[in-house]
Amino acid sequence: MQTTEPPVTFKRVEVWTNSLEVKTITDWTTLTQNPNDDQISSTRDALTKSGCPSGIVDILLYNSDLRNWTNHLKNRRNDGYDIDNMKKLTCRSIPGAPVVYVARSDNELVPPTGLLFIFDSLVA
């Protein structure tokens, strides 16, 4: 009988961040600006499996909606993203989902907990 151990949950965001692989985003067109319930649910599962500290999961999911992004990432009309600023971000891949985490330690202009970007699909 094979047992599956539960994922390790990191206590510190910095340690979890360093466990994630840096991902260069070449196609931002599949970025979801307003994730739906299914995307939120699958992202929650992927965050848990990645060892994301449980205390920031809900904050990251909340901040995955364009309306909650920092202003410098939005376009002038605040109805979309500023592609030039998005391309400057260092992103880290969340395994098992088309999701990237943007850490404060890599990008000083994001909130202390970081930001989460959910895509319809990501090119490998």
N, C-alpha and C positions, 0 to 999 in steps of 0.2 A: 504494500500500500504506500503510495507516494503522497506526501503532505506538501501543501503549498504554504510557505510562510507569508504572513502579511507583509506588505511593503514597509520599509523603514521610513518613519516620519522624521525629517530633520527638525531640530529644535530652533536652529538659526537660519534665517533667510540667506545669509552670505554663504553658508556651507551648502545649502540646497542649490543656490545659484551656480556655485562652482561645479556641482555635479552634472549640470546641464551643458549640452554641446552648443557651441556658438553656431548660429545658422545665418547665412547670408540670404536675404530675401531678394530674388531677382524679378518676381512678378507680384506686385501689390494689388493687382486687379481683382483677386479673389478674397481680399480682406473683407470680412463682415463688419459693417459699422454698427449694426444693431442685432446681436446674436439672438436666435430664437431659443425656445425652451429646450429643444433637443440638443442644440449646440452647447448650451449652458450645462446640461446634464452630462453629456459625454466629456466636456472639458473638465467638469468637477471630478469625474472618475479618473481622467488622465492625470490631473494634478495630484490626486490622492496616491495613485500608483507611482508617481514620480518622487514621492516623499515630500511634497510641498508642506511646509509648516501649516498645521490646521488653522492657526489663528489668522492667516491671511487669505485663505481660499475664498471666502465670501467677498472680501474687499477686492480681490483680483477679478472675480466674476462681475462685480458691480462696475469696476473700472474698464471692463472690456467693451462697454458701450461708448460709442463716439461722444455722446453727450457728456460723459464723465472724463474725457481725456483732457490733458493739459492744453491750454490755449495755443501754445506754439506748434502743436501737432495738427491743429485744425486749419482749414483754409480761411480766407478773409470773410467768407459768408457764414462760417461755422456750420456748414451743411455737408462737409466732407473733410478729407485729410489733406495736408500740405505734403505732397510727394517729396519735395526737396528735403524737408526736415525728417520725414520718415526714413529716407534712404541713409541718413546719417546715424541712425540708431544701431546699436549692437543688440542683436536679438539672440535668444537662446531657445532651442527647440524643446518642447514638452513631448517626450516619447509617446507614441501611440495615438497622436491626435494632430490635426493640422493647426497647431497652436504654438505661438512663441511668447516667451516672457521677456520683457524689457526691464532689466534690473537697474535700480538706482546706482549701484556700484559701477555699472558700465556706462550709464547715461545720467549725468547730473541734473538734467532738466525734467526728470520724471518724478512722480511722488515717491516718498520713502519706501512704500511697499512695492513699487514698480507698477508696470502696466502689463496687461495680457491682451494679445491680439489673436483673434480667432478667424481662421480662414475657411473658405469652402473647400479649398484644396491647397496643398503646398507642393511645389516641384522639388524633388529630391536632389 
